[in-house]
Structures are given as C-alpha cells and as structure tokens.
Amino acid sequence: MIIDSHAHITEESLKADAPRIIADMKKDGLLAIVEVGCDYGTSQDAVKLATENEGVFALVGTHPEFAAVYGDRERDYYLGVAKHPKVAGIGEIGLDYYYETPEREIQKKTFAAQLELAHAAKLPISLHIRDAYGDLLTILKQNRHYVTDGMLMHCYCGSKEFVRELAPFDSYFAFGGVVTFKNAKKDDIIRAVPRDRIIVETDCPYMTPVPFRGKRNEPKYVVNTAKYIADVLGKDYQEFEKLTVENTLTLFPKMRMNG
C-alpha cells in the first residue's frame, strides 16, 4: 500500500470520478490520498472530500497563480480549518515565475504570509516552485523562524546541489510522473535525495507517468512512479513503498494520528 501525497481529484476533469477513485483505493493499492487546495474554493472542496471519506486528507492554501487574491478571508479560513483532524498541512503555496503573473512581488508577499500562517497553525507546508529557486531560498532564510514544522518540495524540479541547500529547512522531496519521461533526466537528482526524505505523488490529473502518459492521471498511477524510483535506487519495490509511506506520515503527522 502506498500514499499519493499530492492529488487534485476535485478538479473539474476528475470530479465526477472521485467517488469511484476513492472506492477503488484499496484495490488500487492506495493507503491514502492527499487532496490539495489551490485557493479558497478548492481548499474548501479538499476539506469536504477529506471529511466525508476515510483515507483522504486535505491541504489548504493559495497557489502562487492566485496570490493576488489572497487576503483576510483566505487566511482566516485556512487558520481556522487547520484544527480539523483531516487537514494535514498548508499547501500548495510558493512561487511560479513561468508566466510572470501575478507580479513577482505579489507572489513573494503572499508566500511569506502563508509561511507565517503555517507556523501559527503548527502544520507542515507543501511548496509549488517553478523557475524561482533563488527567491525561494531568500524567502526561506528571511522567514526561517516560521519554517518549523516540515516542508515538502512538491514536484521537485531543482538541482541535486539545491537538495543540500534546502536541508536546513527540514525538507522532503516529492517526485511525480515526470521522472518516468525519457527526456526528464532526473535519476541523479533522485539519488541525491536522502532516502528518508523521498515522497511520491501524482499531481493528478496532470503529469501521468509512463506507460500511461497521454491519459488523464489518477492516484492509482503513483505506483508506476514509485516502481521507477525504486529501480533508480536499486531498492526492492515493497521496501521502497514502505519507505515512502513512513516518510509521508513523518512529514504529515496528523495523517498518522487520524488515519
């Protein structure tokens, strides 16, 4: 059994199939699914899904794409719902400079505000970082006193050298289906991550792993990514599966307490 540490099954293209996906979890070898919010509305959807379904947990937060609309309503909701037993962390939050919208300064301000929020909530954070690793490190250092409850680099795309840069922040690293792509060239980065810091995810409905690339992604395909990584590391699959589960539960302790 394995955990999909980052999914969006309430996203429009998967929403109708969410009941089937959850009903098939055991058959598909899934111990748990972490449903991740991107803004106020999707965070509410994630909490509702987690509340109504065994084996589903929620993260709440504002994705950098929506940083401009982060305000008191979002902060108050995230902080209040953080007490919910099925809310395991704050995410996905961070920086995304690929499209340059919203403005970088707005993204940085919202990111820093949510680091403070996560500290107040005493919850780990899940980060979305794209083309922004320099500013990430600067903001983490500036807000070091708020980064106290663990940090997950969702869909890690940084260098193997940057793995060491992030070590002081109690960092974990999640890999999804992209590592299975022929042109990905992520094997050295995977090997650079300490074994007790590796986590797997789908980010479904996106980034479907080989051999299902081109199809809509689902939590069950996390197994394909995990098998690929186990091969890269030269580990027995069952052993690696247990390792990723333990790493996920260590990062998100509320999942262990309420699972």
LODO-485031 format. One record per residue: chain; residue number from 0; residue in one letter; y, z, x of N, C-alpha, C in turn. Coordinates in Angstrom, 1 decimal, m for minus. Layout:
N
ATOM  cadena  num  residuo  n.v  n.w  n.u  ca.v  ca.w  ca.u  c.v  c.w  c.u
ATOM  A  NUM  A  Y  Z  X  Y  Z  X  Y  Z  X;
...
//
This chain:
259
ATOM  cadena  num  residuo  n.v  n.w  n.u  ca.v  ca.w  ca.u  c.v  c.w  c.u
ATOM  A  0  M  m1.2  0.0  0.9  0.0  0.0  0.0  1.2  0.0  0.9;
ATOM  A  1  I  2.3  m0.7  0.4  3.5  m0.9  1.2  4.7  m0.8  0.3;
ATOM  A  2  I  5.9  m0.6  1.0  7.1  m0.4  0.2  8.0  m1.6  0.5;
ATOM  A  3  D  8.6  m2.2  m0.5  9.7  m3.2  m0.4  11.0  m2.4  m0.4;
ATOM  A  4  S  11.6  m2.3  0.8  12.8  m1.4  0.9  14.1  m2.0  0.5;
ATOM  A  5  H  14.1  m3.3  0.0  15.3  m3.9  m0.5  15.0  m5.0  m1.4;
ATOM  A  6  A  15.3  m4.8  m2.7  15.0  m5.9  m3.7  16.1  m5.9  m4.7;
ATOM  A  7  H  16.2  m7.1  m5.4  17.1  m7.3  m6.5  16.4  m7.9  m7.7;
ATOM  A  8  I  15.5  m7.1  m8.3  14.8  m7.7  m9.4  15.5  m7.6  m10.7;
ATOM  A  9  T  16.7  m7.0  m10.7  17.6  m7.1  m11.9  18.5  m8.2  m11.8;
ATOM  A  10  E  18.5  m9.0  m10.7  19.3  m10.2  m10.5  18.8  m11.2  m11.5;
ATOM  A  11  E  19.7  m12.1  m12.0  19.5  m12.9  m13.1  18.2  m13.7  m13.1;
ATOM  A  12  S  17.9  m14.3  m11.9  16.7  m15.2  m11.8  15.4  m14.4  m11.8;
ATOM  A  13  L  15.5  m13.1  m11.7  14.2  m12.3  m11.7  14.2  m11.3  m12.9;
ATOM  A  14  K  15.3  m11.1  m13.6  15.4  m10.1  m14.6  14.3  m10.2  m15.7;
ATOM  A  15  A  14.0  m11.3  m16.1  13.0  m11.5  m17.2  11.7  m11.1  m16.7;
ATOM  A  16  D  11.4  m11.3  m15.4  10.1  m11.0  m14.9  10.0  m9.6  m14.3;
ATOM  A  17  A  11.0  m8.8  m14.4  11.0  m7.4  m13.8  9.9  m6.6  m14.4;
ATOM  A  18  P  9.7  m6.6  m15.8  8.6  m5.8  m16.3  7.2  m6.2  m15.7;
ATOM  A  19  R  7.0  m7.5  m15.6  5.7  m7.9  m15.0  5.6  m7.5  m13.5;
ATOM  A  20  I  6.7  m7.7  m12.8  6.6  m7.3  m11.4  6.3  m5.8  m11.2;
ATOM  A  21  I  6.9  m5.0  m12.0  6.6  m3.6  m11.9  5.2  m3.2  m12.4;
ATOM  A  22  A  4.8  m3.8  m13.5  3.4  m3.6  m14.0  2.4  m4.0  m13.0;
ATOM  A  23  D  2.6  m5.0  m12.1  1.7  m5.5  m11.2  1.8  m4.8  m9.8;
ATOM  A  24  M  2.6  m3.8  m9.6  2.8  m3.3  m8.3  1.5  m2.8  m7.6;
ATOM  A  25  K  0.7  m2.1  m8.3  m0.5  m1.6  m7.7  m1.4  m2.7  m7.3;
ATOM  A  26  K  m1.5  m3.7  m8.2  m2.4  m4.8  m8.0  m1.9  m5.6  m6.8;
ATOM  A  27  D  m0.6  m5.7  m6.6  0.0  m6.4  m5.5  0.1  m5.6  m4.2;
ATOM  A  28  G  m0.4  m4.4  m4.2  m0.3  m3.6  m3.0  1.0  m2.9  m2.7;
ATOM  A  29  L  1.8  m2.7  m3.8  3.1  m2.1  m3.6  3.1  m0.6  m4.0;
ATOM  A  30  L  3.5  0.2  m3.1  3.6  1.7  m3.3  5.0  1.9  m4.1;
ATOM  A  31  A  6.0  1.2  m3.7  7.3  1.4  m4.2  8.2  0.2  m4.0;
ATOM  A  32  I  9.2  0.1  m4.8  10.3  m0.9  m4.7  11.6  m0.2  m4.7;
ATOM  A  33  V  12.5  m0.6  m3.8  13.9  0.0  m3.7  14.8  m1.1  m4.3;
ATOM  A  34  E  15.3  m0.8  m5.5  16.2  m1.8  m6.2  17.7  m1.4  m5.7;
ATOM  A  35  V  18.4  m2.5  m5.2  19.6  m2.2  m4.6  20.8  m2.8  m5.4;
ATOM  A  36  G  21.8  m2.0  m5.6  23.0  m2.4  m6.2  24.0  m3.1  m5.3;
ATOM  A  37  C  24.9  m4.0  m5.8  25.9  m4.7  m5.0  27.3  m4.4  m5.5;
ATOM  A  38  D  27.4  m3.8  m6.7  28.7  m3.4  m7.3  28.5  m2.4  m8.4;
ATOM  A  39  Y  29.5  m2.1  m9.2  29.4  m1.1  m10.2  28.3  m1.5  m11.2;
ATOM  A  40  G  28.3  m2.7  m11.7  27.3  m3.1  m12.8  25.9  m3.1  m12.3;
ATOM  A  41  T  25.7  m3.8  m11.1  24.3  m3.9  m10.6  23.8  m2.5  m10.1;
ATOM  A  42  S  24.7  m1.7  m9.7  24.2  m0.3  m9.4  23.8  0.5  m10.6;
ATOM  A  43  Q  24.5  0.3  m11.7  24.0  0.9  m13.0  22.6  0.3  m13.4;
ATOM  A  44  D  22.5  m1.0  m13.2  21.2  m1.6  m13.5  20.1  m1.1  m12.6;
ATOM  A  45  A  20.4  m0.9  m11.4  19.4  m0.3  m10.4  18.9  1.1  m10.8;
ATOM  A  46  V  19.9  1.9  m11.2  19.6  3.3  m11.6  18.8  3.3  m12.9;
ATOM  A  47  K  19.2  2.5  m13.8  18.4  2.4  m15.1  17.0  2.0  m14.8;
ATOM  A  48  L  16.8  0.9  m14.0  15.4  0.5  m13.7  14.6  1.6  m13.0;
ATOM  A  49  A  15.2  2.3  m12.1  14.5  3.4  m11.4  14.2  4.5  m12.3;
ATOM  A  50  T  15.1  4.8  m13.2  14.9  5.9  m14.2  13.7  5.7  m15.1;
ATOM  A  51  E  13.6  4.4  m15.5  12.6  4.0  m16.5  11.2  3.7  m15.9;
ATOM  A  52  N  11.1  3.6  m14.6  9.9  3.1  m14.0  9.4  3.9  m12.8;
ATOM  A  53  E  8.2  4.3  m12.9  7.5  5.0  m11.7  7.4  4.1  m10.6;
ATOM  A  54  G  7.7  4.6  m9.4  7.6  3.8  m8.2  8.8  2.9  m7.9;
ATOM  A  55  V  9.8  3.0  m8.7  11.1  2.3  m8.4  12.2  3.3  m8.1;
ATOM  A  56  F  12.9  3.0  m7.0  14.0  3.8  m6.6  15.3  2.9  m6.5;
ATOM  A  57  A  16.5  3.6  m6.5  17.7  2.8  m6.5  18.6  3.2  m5.3;
ATOM  A  58  L  19.4  2.2  m4.9  20.5  2.4  m4.0  21.7  1.9  m4.8;
ATOM  A  59  V  22.8  2.6  m4.6  24.1  2.3  m5.3  25.2  2.1  m4.3;
ATOM  A  60  G  26.0  1.1  m4.5  27.1  0.8  m3.6  27.8  m0.5  m3.9;
ATOM  A  61  T  28.8  m0.8  m3.1  29.6  m2.0  m3.3  29.4  m2.9  m2.0;
ATOM  A  62  H  28.8  m4.1  m2.2  28.6  m5.1  m1.2  30.0  m5.6  m0.7;
ATOM  A  63  P  30.1  m6.0  0.6  31.4  m6.5  1.1  32.0  m7.6  0.3;
ATOM  A  64  E  31.1  m8.4  m0.3  31.7  m9.5  m1.2  32.6  m9.0  m2.3;
ATOM  A  65  F  32.3  m7.8  m2.7  33.1  m7.2  m3.8  34.0  m6.1  m3.4;
ATOM  A  66  A  34.3  m6.1  m2.1  35.1  m5.0  m1.5  36.4  m4.8  m2.2;
ATOM  A  67  A  37.0  m5.9  m2.6  38.4  m5.9  m3.2  38.4  m5.1  m4.5;
ATOM  A  68  V  37.3  m5.0  m5.2  37.3  m4.3  m6.5  36.8  m2.9  m6.4;
ATOM  A  69  Y  36.5  m2.4  m5.2  36.1  m1.0  m5.0  37.2  m0.1  m5.3;
ATOM  A  70  G  37.0  0.9  m6.2  38.1  1.8  m6.5  37.6  3.2  m7.0;
ATOM  A  71  D  38.4  3.9  m7.7  38.0  5.2  m8.1  36.8  5.2  m9.1;
ATOM  A  72  R  36.8  4.2  m9.9  35.6  4.1  m10.9  34.3  4.0  m10.1;
ATOM  A  73  E  34.3  3.1  m9.1  33.0  3.0  m8.3  32.7  4.2  m7.5;
ATOM  A  74  R  33.7  4.8  m6.9  33.5  6.0  m6.1  33.0  7.1  m6.9;
ATOM  A  75  D  33.6  7.4  m8.1  33.2  8.5  m8.9  31.8  8.3  m9.5;
ATOM  A  76  Y  31.5  7.0  m9.8  30.1  6.8  m10.4  29.1  7.0  m9.3;
ATOM  A  77  Y  29.3  6.4  m8.1  28.3  6.5  m7.0  28.1  7.9  m6.6;
ATOM  A  78  L  29.2  8.7  m6.5  29.1  10.0  m6.1  28.4  10.9  m7.1;
ATOM  A  79  G  28.7  10.6  m8.4  28.0  11.4  m9.5  26.6  11.1  m9.6;
ATOM  A  80  V  26.2  9.8  m9.5  24.8  9.4  m9.7  24.0  9.7  m8.5;
ATOM  A  81  A  24.6  10.0  m7.4  23.9  10.4  m6.1  23.0  11.6  m6.3;
ATOM  A  82  K  23.3  12.4  m7.3  22.5  13.6  m7.6  21.2  13.2  m8.3;
ATOM  A  83  H  21.1  12.0  m8.8  19.9  11.6  m9.6  18.7  11.6  m8.6;
ATOM  A  84  P  17.5  12.1  m9.1  16.4  12.2  m8.2  15.8  10.8  m7.7;
ATOM  A  85  K  16.2  9.7  m8.4  15.6  8.4  m8.1  16.7  7.6  m7.3;
ATOM  A  86  V  17.9  8.1  m7.0  18.8  7.4  m6.2  18.6  7.9  m4.8;
ATOM  A  87  A  18.1  7.0  m4.0  17.7  7.3  m2.6  18.8  7.1  m1.5;
ATOM  A  88  G  19.8  6.3  m1.8  20.8  6.1  m0.8  22.0  5.3  m1.3;
ATOM  A  89  I  22.9  5.0  m0.4  24.2  4.3  m0.7  24.0  2.9  m0.1;
ATOM  A  90  G  24.1  1.8  m0.9  24.0  0.5  m0.4  23.9  m0.5  m1.5;
ATOM  A  91  E  24.0  m1.8  m1.2  24.2  m2.2  0.1  25.7  m2.3  0.4;
ATOM  A  92  I  26.2  m1.8  1.5  27.6  m1.7  1.9  27.7  m2.4  3.3;
ATOM  A  93  G  28.9  m2.7  3.7  29.0  m3.2  5.0  30.2  m4.2  5.2;
ATOM  A  94  L  29.9  m5.3  6.0  30.9  m6.3  6.3  30.2  m7.7  6.3;
ATOM  A  95  D  30.9  m8.7  5.8  30.4  m10.0  5.8  31.6  m11.0  6.1;
ATOM  A  96  Y  31.6  m11.5  7.3  32.7  m12.4  7.7  32.3  m13.9  7.6;
ATOM  A  97  Y  31.2  m14.2  7.0  30.8  m15.6  6.9  31.7  m16.5  6.1;
ATOM  A  98  Y  32.1  m16.0  5.0  33.0  m16.7  4.1  34.5  m16.3  4.2;
ATOM  A  99  E  34.7  m15.2  4.9  36.1  m14.7  5.1  36.8  m14.3  3.8;
ATOM  A  100  T  36.0  m14.0  2.8  36.6  m13.4  1.6  35.7  m12.3  1.1;
ATOM  A  101  P  36.3  m11.2  0.7  37.7  m10.9  0.8  38.2  m10.7  2.2;
ATOM  A  102  E  39.5  m10.5  2.4  40.0  m10.3  3.7  39.3  m9.2  4.5;
ATOM  A  103  R  39.2  m9.4  5.8  38.5  m8.5  6.7  39.0  m7.1  6.6;
ATOM  A  104  E  40.3  m6.9  6.5  40.9  m5.6  6.4  40.5  m4.9  5.2;
ATOM  A  105  I  40.4  m5.6  4.1  39.9  m5.0  2.8  38.4  m4.6  3.0;
ATOM  A  106  Q  37.6  m5.5  3.5  36.2  m5.1  3.8  36.1  m3.9  4.6;
ATOM  A  107  K  36.8  m3.8  5.7  36.7  m2.7  6.6  37.1  m1.4  5.9;
ATOM  A  108  K  38.2  m1.4  5.1  38.7  m0.2  4.4  37.6  0.2  3.4;
ATOM  A  109  T  37.0  m0.7  2.6  36.0  m0.3  1.7  34.7  0.2  2.3;
ATOM  A  110  F  34.4  m0.4  3.4  33.2  0.1  4.2  33.4  1.5  4.7;
ATOM  A  111  A  34.6  1.8  5.3  34.8  3.1  5.8  34.8  4.1  4.6;
ATOM  A  112  A  35.4  3.7  3.5  35.5  4.6  2.3  34.1  5.0  1.9;
ATOM  A  113  Q  33.1  4.0  1.9  31.8  4.3  1.4  30.9  5.0  2.5;
ATOM  A  114  L  31.3  5.0  3.7  30.7  5.9  4.7  31.0  7.3  4.4;
ATOM  A  115  E  32.3  7.5  4.1  32.8  8.9  3.7  32.0  9.3  2.4;
ATOM  A  116  L  31.9  8.4  1.5  31.2  8.7  0.2  29.8  9.1  0.5;
ATOM  A  117  A  29.1  8.4  1.3  27.6  8.7  1.6  27.5  10.0  2.3;
ATOM  A  118  H  28.4  10.4  3.1  28.4  11.7  3.8  28.6  12.8  2.7;
ATOM  A  119  A  29.5  12.6  1.8  29.7  13.6  0.7  28.5  13.7  m0.2;
ATOM  A  120  A  27.8  12.6  m0.4  26.6  12.6  m1.2  25.3  13.1  m0.4;
ATOM  A  121  K  25.5  13.1  0.9  24.3  13.5  1.7  23.2  12.5  1.6;
ATOM  A  122  L  23.5  11.2  1.6  22.5  10.2  1.4  22.6  9.2  2.6;
ATOM  A  123  P  21.4  8.6  2.9  21.4  7.5  3.9  22.1  6.3  3.4;
ATOM  A  124  I  22.5  5.4  4.3  23.2  4.1  4.0  22.3  2.9  4.3;
ATOM  A  125  S  22.5  1.9  3.5  21.9  0.6  3.8  23.0  m0.4  4.0;
ATOM  A  126  L  23.0  m1.1  5.2  24.1  m1.9  5.6  23.8  m3.4  5.5;
ATOM  A  127  H  24.7  m4.2  4.9  24.7  m5.6  5.0  25.8  m6.0  6.0;
ATOM  A  128  I  25.3  m6.6  7.1  26.2  m7.0  8.2  26.0  m8.5  8.5;
ATOM  A  129  R  27.0  m9.3  8.4  26.9  m10.7  8.7  28.1  m11.1  9.5;
ATOM  A  130  D  27.9  m11.6  10.8  28.9  m12.1  11.7  30.0  m11.0  11.9;
ATOM  A  131  A  29.6  m9.8  11.9  30.6  m8.7  12.0  30.1  m7.5  12.9;
ATOM  A  132  Y  29.2  m7.8  13.8  28.7  m6.7  14.6  29.7  m5.9  15.4;
ATOM  A  133  G  30.7  m6.6  16.0  31.7  m5.9  16.8  32.5  m4.9  15.9;
ATOM  A  134  D  32.9  m5.4  14.8  33.7  m4.5  13.9  32.8  m3.4  13.3;
ATOM  A  135  L  31.5  m3.7  13.1  30.6  m2.6  12.7  30.6  m1.5  13.6;
ATOM  A  136  L  30.4  m1.8  14.9  30.3  m0.7  15.9  31.6  0.0  16.0;
ATOM  A  137  T  32.7  m0.6  15.9  34.0  0.0  16.0  34.2  1.0  14.8;
ATOM  A  138  I  33.8  0.6  13.6  34.0  1.4  12.4  33.0  2.6  12.5;
ATOM  A  139  L  31.8  2.3  12.9  30.8  3.4  13.0  31.3  4.5  14.0;
ATOM  A  140  K  31.8  4.1  15.1  32.3  5.0  16.1  33.5  5.8  15.6;
ATOM  A  141  Q  34.4  5.1  14.9  35.6  5.8  14.3  35.2  6.8  13.2;
ATOM  A  142  N  34.1  6.5  12.5  33.7  7.4  11.4  32.4  8.1  11.7;
ATOM  A  143  R  32.1  8.4  13.0  30.9  9.0  13.4  30.6  10.2  12.7;
ATOM  A  144  H  31.6  11.0  12.3  31.4  12.3  11.6  30.9  12.1  10.2;
ATOM  A  145  Y  31.0  10.9  9.7  30.5  10.6  8.3  29.1  10.0  8.3;
ATOM  A  146  V  28.6  9.5  9.5  27.3  8.9  9.6  26.3  9.9  10.0;
ATOM  A  147  T  25.8  10.7  9.0  25.0  11.8  9.4  23.6  11.9  8.7;
ATOM  A  148  D  23.3  10.9  7.9  22.1  11.0  7.1  21.2  9.8  7.2;
ATOM  A  149  G  21.3  9.1  8.3  20.4  7.9  8.5  21.1  6.6  8.1;
ATOM  A  150  M  20.7  5.5  8.7  21.3  4.2  8.5  20.3  3.1  8.6;
ATOM  A  151  L  20.3  2.2  7.7  19.4  1.1  7.7  20.1  m0.2  7.9;
ATOM  A  152  M  19.8  m1.0  8.9  20.3  m2.3  9.1  19.5  m3.2  8.2;
ATOM  A  153  H  19.9  m3.5  7.0  19.2  m4.4  6.1  19.3  m5.8  6.7;
ATOM  A  154  C  18.1  m6.5  6.6  18.0  m7.9  7.1  18.7  m8.0  8.5;
ATOM  A  155  Y  18.2  m7.3  9.4  18.8  m7.2  10.8  18.8  m8.6  11.4;
ATOM  A  156  C  20.0  m9.0  11.8  20.1  m10.3  12.5  20.9  m10.2  13.8;
ATOM  A  157  G  21.1  m9.0  14.3  21.7  m8.8  15.6  20.8  m9.0  16.7;
ATOM  A  158  S  21.3  m8.8  17.9  20.5  m9.0  19.2  19.6  m7.8  19.5;
ATOM  A  159  K  18.7  m8.0  20.4  17.9  m6.9  20.9  18.7  m5.8  21.6;
ATOM  A  160  E  19.8  m6.3  22.3  20.7  m5.4  23.0  21.4  m4.5  22.0;
ATOM  A  161  F  21.8  m5.0  20.9  22.5  m4.3  19.9  21.7  m3.2  19.3;
ATOM  A  162  V  20.4  m3.3  19.3  19.5  m2.3  18.8  19.8  m1.0  19.5;
ATOM  A  163  R  20.0  m1.1  20.8  20.3  0.1  21.6  21.7  0.7  21.3;
ATOM  A  164  E  22.6  m0.2  21.0  24.0  0.2  20.7  24.0  1.0  19.4;
ATOM  A  165  L  23.1  0.7  18.5  23.0  1.4  17.2  22.2  2.7  17.2;
ATOM  A  166  A  21.5  2.9  18.3  20.6  4.1  18.3  21.3  5.4  18.0;
ATOM  A  167  P  22.5  5.6  18.5  23.1  7.0  18.3  23.4  7.3  16.8;
ATOM  A  168  F  23.3  6.3  15.9  23.6  6.5  14.5  22.4  6.7  13.7;
ATOM  A  169  D  21.3  7.1  14.3  20.0  7.3  13.6  19.6  6.1  12.8;
ATOM  A  170  S  19.6  4.9  13.4  19.4  3.6  12.8  18.0  3.2  12.6;
ATOM  A  171  Y  17.7  2.6  11.5  16.4  1.9  11.2  16.8  0.4  11.0;
ATOM  A  172  F  15.8  m0.4  11.1  16.0  m1.9  11.1  15.0  m2.5  10.1;
ATOM  A  173  A  15.5  m3.2  9.1  14.6  m3.9  8.2  14.6  m5.3  8.4;
ATOM  A  174  F  13.3  m5.9  8.4  13.1  m7.3  8.5  12.5  m7.9  7.3;
ATOM  A  175  G  13.0  m9.1  6.9  12.6  m9.8  5.7  11.9  m11.1  6.1;
ATOM  A  176  G  11.8  m11.9  5.1  11.0  m13.2  5.2  11.6  m14.1  6.2;
ATOM  A  177  V  12.8  m14.0  6.6  13.4  m14.9  7.6  12.7  m14.9  8.9;
ATOM  A  178  V  12.1  m13.8  9.3  11.4  m13.7  10.6  10.2  m14.6  10.6;
ATOM  A  179  T  9.7  m15.0  9.5  8.5  m15.8  9.4  8.8  m17.3  9.6;
ATOM  A  180  F  10.1  m17.7  9.5  10.5  m19.1  9.6  10.3  m19.6  11.0;
ATOM  A  181  K  9.9  m20.8  11.2  9.6  m21.3  12.5  10.8  m21.3  13.5;
ATOM  A  182  N  12.0  m21.5  12.9  13.2  m21.6  13.8  13.9  m20.2  13.9;
ATOM  A  183  A  13.3  m19.2  13.4  14.0  m17.9  13.4  14.2  m17.2  14.7;
ATOM  A  184  K  13.1  m17.3  15.6  13.1  m16.8  16.9  13.5  m15.3  16.9;
ATOM  A  185  K  12.8  m14.5  16.1  13.2  m13.1  16.0  12.1  m12.2  16.7;
ATOM  A  186  D  11.1  m12.8  17.3  10.0  m12.0  17.8  10.5  m10.9  18.9;
ATOM  A  187  D  11.3  m11.4  19.8  11.8  m10.4  20.8  12.6  m9.3  20.2;
ATOM  A  188  I  13.4  m9.6  19.2  14.2  m8.6  18.5  13.3  m7.6  17.8;
ATOM  A  189  I  12.2  m8.1  17.2  11.3  m7.2  16.5  10.6  m6.3  17.6;
ATOM  A  190  R  10.3  m6.8  18.7  9.6  m6.0  19.8  10.6  m5.0  20.3;
ATOM  A  191  A  11.9  m5.2  20.3  12.9  m4.3  20.8  13.1  m3.1  20.0;
ATOM  A  192  V  12.8  m3.1  18.7  13.0  m2.0  17.8  11.9  m1.0  18.0;
ATOM  A  193  P  12.3  0.3  18.2  11.3  1.4  18.3  10.3  1.3  17.1;
ATOM  A  194  R  9.1  1.6  17.3  8.1  1.5  16.3  8.4  2.4  15.1;
ATOM  A  195  D  9.0  3.6  15.3  9.3  4.5  14.3  10.6  4.2  13.6;
ATOM  A  196  R  11.1  3.0  13.8  12.4  2.6  13.2  12.2  1.2  12.5;
ATOM  A  197  I  11.1  0.7  12.4  10.9  m0.6  11.7  10.5  m0.4  10.2;
ATOM  A  198  I  11.2  m1.2  9.4  11.0  m1.2  8.0  10.9  m2.6  7.5;
ATOM  A  199  V  10.2  m2.9  6.4  10.1  m4.2  5.8  10.8  m4.3  4.5;
ATOM  A  200  E  11.1  m5.6  4.1  11.9  m5.8  2.8  11.6  m7.2  2.4;
ATOM  A  201  T  12.1  m7.5  1.2  12.1  m8.9  0.7  13.5  m9.5  0.5;
ATOM  A  202  D  14.4  m8.6  0.1  15.8  m9.1  m0.4  15.6  m10.1  m1.5;
ATOM  A  203  C  14.5  m10.0  m2.2  14.2  m10.9  m3.3  15.4  m10.9  m4.3;
ATOM  A  204  P  15.7  m12.0  m4.9  14.9  m13.3  m5.0  15.2  m14.3  m3.8;
ATOM  A  205  Y  15.8  m13.7  m2.7  16.2  m14.6  m1.6  15.2  m14.5  m0.4;
ATOM  A  206  M  15.3  m15.4  0.6  14.6  m15.3  1.8  13.0  m15.2  1.7;
ATOM  A  207  T  12.4  m16.0  0.9  11.0  m16.0  0.7  10.2  m16.3  2.0;
ATOM  A  208  P  9.3  m15.5  2.4  8.6  m15.7  3.6  7.6  m16.9  3.5;
ATOM  A  209  V  7.2  m17.4  4.7  6.2  m18.4  4.8  4.9  m17.6  4.4;
ATOM  A  210  P  3.9  m18.2  3.7  3.8  m19.6  3.3  4.4  m20.0  1.9;
ATOM  A  211  F  5.3  m19.1  1.4  5.8  m19.3  0.0  7.3  m19.8  0.1;
ATOM  A  212  R  7.8  m20.1  1.3  9.2  m20.5  1.5  9.5  m21.7  0.5;
ATOM  A  213  G  10.6  m21.6  m0.1  11.0  m22.6  m1.1  10.8  m22.1  m2.5;
ATOM  A  214  K  9.9  m21.1  m2.7  9.7  m20.5  m4.0  10.7  m19.3  m4.1;
ATOM  A  215  R  10.8  m18.8  m5.3  11.6  m17.6  m5.6  10.9  m16.4  m5.0;
ATOM  A  216  N  11.6  m15.6  m4.3  11.0  m14.4  m3.6  10.7  m13.3  m4.6;
ATOM  A  217  E  9.6  m12.5  m4.4  9.3  m11.4  m5.2  8.8  m10.2  m4.3;
ATOM  A  218  P  8.9  m9.0  m4.7  8.5  m7.9  m3.9  7.1  m8.0  m3.3;
ATOM  A  219  K  6.1  m8.6  m4.0  4.8  m8.7  m3.5  4.7  m9.5  m2.2;
ATOM  A  220  Y  5.7  m10.4  m1.9  5.6  m11.2  m0.7  6.0  m10.4  0.5;
ATOM  A  221  V  6.4  m9.1  0.4  6.7  m8.3  1.5  5.5  m8.1  2.4;
ATOM  A  222  V  4.3  m8.3  1.8  3.1  m8.2  2.6  3.0  m9.3  3.6;
ATOM  A  223  N  3.4  m10.5  3.3  3.4  m11.6  4.2  4.3  m11.4  5.4;
ATOM  A  224  T  5.5  m10.8  5.2  6.4  m10.4  6.3  5.8  m9.4  7.1;
ATOM  A  225  A  5.2  m8.4  6.5  4.6  m7.3  7.2  3.4  m7.7  8.1;
ATOM  A  226  K  2.6  m8.7  7.6  1.5  m9.2  8.4  2.0  m10.0  9.6;
ATOM  A  227  Y  3.1  m10.7  9.4  3.7  m11.5  10.5  4.1  m10.5  11.6;
ATOM  A  228  I  4.9  m9.4  11.2  5.4  m8.5  12.2  4.3  m7.7  12.9;
ATOM  A  229  A  3.2  m7.4  12.1  2.1  m6.7  12.8  1.5  m7.6  13.8;
ATOM  A  230  D  1.4  m8.9  13.6  0.8  m9.8  14.6  1.7  m9.9  15.8;
ATOM  A  231  V  3.1  m9.9  15.6  4.0  m10.0  16.7  3.9  m8.7  17.6;
ATOM  A  232  L  3.6  m7.6  17.0  3.5  m6.3  17.7  2.1  m6.0  18.2;
ATOM  A  233  G  1.1  m6.9  17.8  m0.2  m6.7  18.2  m0.9  m5.5  17.6;
ATOM  A  234  K  m0.5  m5.2  16.4  m1.0  m4.0  15.7  m1.9  m4.4  14.5;
ATOM  A  235  D  m2.9  m3.5  14.3  m3.7  m3.7  13.1  m2.8  m3.6  11.8;
ATOM  A  236  Y  m3.1  m4.5  10.9  m2.2  m4.5  9.7  m2.2  m3.2  8.9;
ATOM  A  237  Q  m3.3  m2.6  8.7  m3.3  m1.4  7.9  m2.6  m0.3  8.6;
ATOM  A  238  E  m2.7  m0.3  9.9  m1.9  0.7  10.7  m0.4  0.5  10.6;
ATOM  A  239  F  0.0  m0.8  10.7  1.4  m1.2  10.6  1.9  m0.9  9.2;
ATOM  A  240  E  1.1  m1.1  8.2  1.5  m0.8  6.8  1.9  0.6  6.6;
ATOM  A  241  K  1.0  1.5  7.1  1.2  2.9  7.1  2.5  3.3  7.8;
ATOM  A  242  L  2.7  2.7  9.0  3.8  3.0  9.8  5.1  2.7  9.0;
ATOM  A  243  T  5.2  1.5  8.4  6.4  1.1  7.7  6.7  2.0  6.5;
ATOM  A  244  V  5.6  2.5  5.8  5.8  3.4  4.7  6.3  4.7  5.2;
ATOM  A  245  E  5.8  5.2  6.2  6.2  6.5  6.8  7.7  6.4  7.2;
ATOM  A  246  N  8.0  5.3  7.9  9.4  5.1  8.3  10.4  5.0  7.1;
ATOM  A  247  T  10.0  4.4  6.1  10.8  4.2  4.9  11.0  5.6  4.2;
ATOM  A  248  L  10.0  6.4  4.1  10.1  7.7  3.5  10.8  8.7  4.3;
ATOM  A  249  T  10.8  8.5  5.6  11.6  9.4  6.5  13.1  9.0  6.4;
ATOM  A  250  L  13.4  7.8  6.3  14.8  7.4  6.1  15.3  7.8  4.7;
ATOM  A  251  F  14.5  7.6  3.7  14.9  7.9  2.3  14.1  9.1  1.8;
ATOM  A  252  P  14.4  10.3  2.2  13.5  11.5  1.9  13.4  11.7  0.4;
ATOM  A  253  K  14.4  11.3  m0.4  14.2  11.5  m1.9  13.1  10.7  m2.5;
ATOM  A  254  M  12.7  9.7  m1.8  11.5  8.9  m2.3  10.2  9.7  m2.1;
ATOM  A  255  R  10.2  10.5  m1.0  9.0  11.3  m0.7  9.0  12.5  m1.7;
ATOM  A  256  M  10.1  13.0  m2.0  10.2  14.2  m2.9  9.9  13.8  m4.4;
ATOM  A  257  N  10.3  12.6  m4.7  10.3  12.2  m6.2  9.4  11.0  m6.5;
ATOM  A  258  G  8.5  10.7  m5.5  7.6  9.5  m5.7  6.3  9.9  m6.3;
//
